[in-house]
Structure formats: C-alpha cells, structure tokens
Amino acid sequence: MPRTLVAVLPAVHALTGCDTTSKISTKHAAFKDAEQGGSELIKDFGKLQLTSNVEHKAEKFLPNAIGGSEFDTMYKIRCFQYHQKGIKNDFVKLAPTSSSIALHIKRAYLQCYRWVYATDANVHILNAVDHGYELQDELLVPTAV
C-alpha cells in the first residue's frame, strides 16, 4: 500500500464508516478515490484542528467515494440522485443531506483524532459534545439534524 494511502487510512476508515460512525461509502471506493488524488483532501483530517476548511474538504471527499466525482457537496449529489436518477420515493437510497453529513464529519473527526493521538499522553482531549454528540440521560448519543 502506498505511503499516501497509509497516511489517510484513519480518515478513510472513520469517514466511510466504522464502529462509531455511520456507513457512507465502501472502503474500496474511498481508497480508489484517495489513490486518484482524493487523499489531498483528507491528509490532515484528524491531525489538524477541525476548521470549516477541513470539514469542507472532508465533504468534498465523500461524494467522490460514493461515485459522484463531479460533485463537491452531498447536497449536489443528493439533488442529482433525486432529479436525474429518479430516486424520489426511496429516501433511504439518497445520499445524506449536507447538514447531516456535517455532523457525521464531526464524529468521524473525533474518532480519527483519537486513533491518530492514541499513544500521545500529552494530547488535548476533545469534548464529544463539540463533535456531533449530545448528552441524553448521562449517555453520549449522536446529535440528530
């Protein structure tokens, strides 16, 4: 596996779906996209502070990973699926909305950050409530849109 793919392995795993995040794409499709230049979009995911720019790049990566390379947001691929592909009555098959994917990206970032810095005793602990979760009856649950 090329070094580029090794460097983005945690980001791809968290963004496409793992034990703590929703499934958005397959690992195979995401790695194929990463090999074709998509790794530039997520190379700092989980490593640098989560900014709107990091979130935007992650959202731009995801449509490519689900086969919509001509789209740069989930909103655009969802509109295409609805209007051009005729997926009108089966909302389960539509891509997630941009607002729901923003929460997914925050949760994926938190998970990726934890993996990347798992062995660093001096790492800043991120608050899950700031990253797509909320407390309900003393339990962390994903924030709903």
C-alpha positions as a Python dict, from the first residue, in 0.01 Angstrom:
ca = {
    (1, 'M'): (0, 0, 0),
    (2, 'P'): (150, 338, -98),
    (3, 'R'): (253, 576, 181),
    (4, 'T'): (-15, 822, 76),
    (5, 'L'): (-288, 568, 148),
    (6, 'V'): (-130, 464, 477),
    (7, 'A'): (-133, 829, 586),
    (8, 'V'): (-507, 865, 520),
    (9, 'L'): (-612, 520, 647),
    (10, 'P'): (-765, 651, 975),
    (11, 'A'): (-952, 928, 791),
    (12, 'V'): (-1090, 694, 526),
    (13, 'H'): (-1197, 440, 786),
    (14, 'A'): (-1373, 697, 1007),
    (15, 'L'): (-1534, 892, 719),
    (16, 'T'): (-1668, 589, 533),
    (17, 'G'): (-1798, 420, 846),
    (18, 'C'): (-1659, 235, 1145),
    (19, 'D'): (-1789, 114, 1481),
    (20, 'T'): (-1856, 471, 1596),
    (21, 'T'): (-1965, 640, 1270),
    (22, 'S'): (-2234, 575, 1010),
    (23, 'K'): (-2157, 395, 686),
    (24, 'I'): (-2133, 641, 400),
    (25, 'S'): (-1933, 451, 139),
    (26, 'T'): (-1727, 139, 92),
    (27, 'K'): (-1361, 134, 189),
    (28, 'H'): (-1272, 8, -159),
    (29, 'A'): (-1437, 305, -336),
    (30, 'A'): (-1286, 552, -89),
    (31, 'F'): (-934, 413, -128),
    (32, 'K'): (-973, 416, -505),
    (33, 'D'): (-1067, 784, -482),
    (34, 'A'): (-778, 850, -242),
    (35, 'E'): (-536, 690, -491),
    (36, 'Q'): (-666, 918, -765),
    (37, 'G'): (-591, 1238, -573),
    (38, 'G'): (-863, 1243, -309),
    (39, 'S'): (-605, 1184, -38),
    (40, 'E'): (-506, 1551, -67),
    (41, 'L'): (-848, 1645, 66),
    (42, 'I'): (-823, 1437, 383),
    (43, 'K'): (-449, 1415, 451),
    (44, 'D'): (-482, 1640, 760),
    (45, 'F'): (-817, 1503, 881),
    (46, 'G'): (-787, 1414, 1249),
    (47, 'K'): (-442, 1570, 1269),
    (48, 'L'): (-509, 1942, 1245),
    (49, 'Q'): (-779, 2136, 1428),
    (50, 'L'): (-1128, 2082, 1287),
    (51, 'T'): (-1196, 2400, 1093),
    (52, 'S'): (-1461, 2479, 834),
    (53, 'N'): (-1193, 2425, 567),
    (54, 'V'): (-1113, 2074, 699),
    (55, 'E'): (-1487, 1998, 713),
    (56, 'H'): (-1537, 2127, 357),
    (57, 'K'): (-1253, 1909, 225),
    (58, 'A'): (-1398, 1603, 400),
    (59, 'E'): (-1741, 1672, 249),
    (60, 'K'): (-1579, 1715, -92),
    (61, 'F'): (-1405, 1377, -50),
    (62, 'L'): (-1724, 1185, 34),
    (63, 'P'): (-1922, 1233, -292),
    (64, 'N'): (-1619, 1102, -483),
    (65, 'A'): (-1610, 800, -254),
    (66, 'I'): (-1973, 717, -335),
    (67, 'G'): (-1930, 758, -710),
    (68, 'G'): (-2012, 1123, -765),
    (69, 'S'): (-1678, 1265, -870),
    (70, 'E'): (-1839, 1562, -1044),
    (71, 'F'): (-1997, 1681, -719),
    (72, 'D'): (-1830, 1870, -436),
    (73, 'T'): (-2108, 1855, -175),
    (74, 'M'): (-2353, 1594, -58),
    (75, 'Y'): (-2635, 1838, -136),
    (76, 'K'): (-2540, 1837, -505),
    (77, 'I'): (-2514, 1460, -534),
    (78, 'R'): (-2844, 1422, -347),
    (79, 'C'): (-3016, 1662, -590),
    (80, 'F'): (-2871, 1471, -885),
    (81, 'Q'): (-2991, 1140, -742),
    (82, 'Y'): (-3339, 1280, -684),
    (83, 'H'): (-3386, 1462, -1015),
    (84, 'Q'): (-3174, 1266, -1263),
    (85, 'K'): (-3164, 912, -1125),
    (86, 'G'): (-3529, 908, -1024),
    (87, 'I'): (-3472, 817, -660),
    (88, 'K'): (-3776, 1014, -547),
    (89, 'N'): (-3972, 782, -325),
    (90, 'D'): (-3690, 593, -157),
    (91, 'F'): (-3513, 838, 73),
    (92, 'V'): (-3302, 557, 219),
    (93, 'K'): (-3116, 532, -115),
    (94, 'L'): (-3047, 905, -137),
    (95, 'A'): (-2713, 1045, -23),
    (96, 'P'): (-2726, 1216, 317),
    (97, 'T'): (-2802, 1587, 334),
    (98, 'S'): (-2515, 1832, 380),
    (99, 'S'): (-2640, 1919, 728),
    (100, 'S'): (-2644, 1557, 840),
    (101, 'I'): (-2307, 1489, 678),
    (102, 'A'): (-2162, 1785, 872),
    (103, 'L'): (-2248, 1606, 1198),
    (104, 'H'): (-2108, 1280, 1059),
    (105, 'I'): (-1783, 1457, 968),
    (106, 'K'): (-1752, 1595, 1323),
    (107, 'R'): (-1800, 1248, 1470),
    (108, 'A'): (-1558, 1095, 1220),
    (109, 'Y'): (-1303, 1367, 1302),
    (110, 'L'): (-1331, 1291, 1674),
    (111, 'Q'): (-1276, 919, 1611),
    (112, 'C'): (-986, 980, 1372),
    (113, 'Y'): (-824, 1222, 1617),
    (114, 'R'): (-846, 961, 1892),
    (115, 'W'): (-679, 699, 1672),
    (116, 'V'): (-405, 932, 1549),
    (117, 'Y'): (-315, 1051, 1900),
    (118, 'A'): (-391, 730, 2093),
    (119, 'T'): (-32, 689, 2213),
    (120, 'D'): (29, 1056, 2299),
    (121, 'A'): (-12, 1107, 2674),
    (122, 'N'): (0, 1486, 2634),
    (123, 'V'): (-272, 1516, 2373),
    (124, 'H'): (-561, 1757, 2426),
    (125, 'I'): (-878, 1558, 2498),
    (126, 'L'): (-1160, 1668, 2271),
    (127, 'N'): (-1512, 1708, 2406),
    (128, 'A'): (-1752, 1477, 2222),
    (129, 'V'): (-2035, 1726, 2272),
    (130, 'D'): (-1845, 1966, 2045),
    (131, 'H'): (-1810, 1697, 1780),
    (132, 'G'): (-2156, 1575, 1684),
    (133, 'Y'): (-2273, 1416, 2008),
    (134, 'E'): (-2507, 1524, 2286),
    (135, 'L'): (-2570, 1401, 2637),
    (136, 'Q'): (-2903, 1229, 2699),
    (137, 'D'): (-2961, 1070, 3038),
    (138, 'E'): (-2585, 1067, 3100),
    (139, 'L'): (-2521, 885, 2770),
    (140, 'L'): (-2347, 1024, 2461),
    (141, 'V'): (-2570, 989, 2156),
    (142, 'P'): (-2522, 1123, 1803),
    (143, 'T'): (-2682, 1463, 1755),
    (144, 'A'): (-2980, 1450, 1523),
    (145, 'V'): (-3038, 1705, 1248),
}
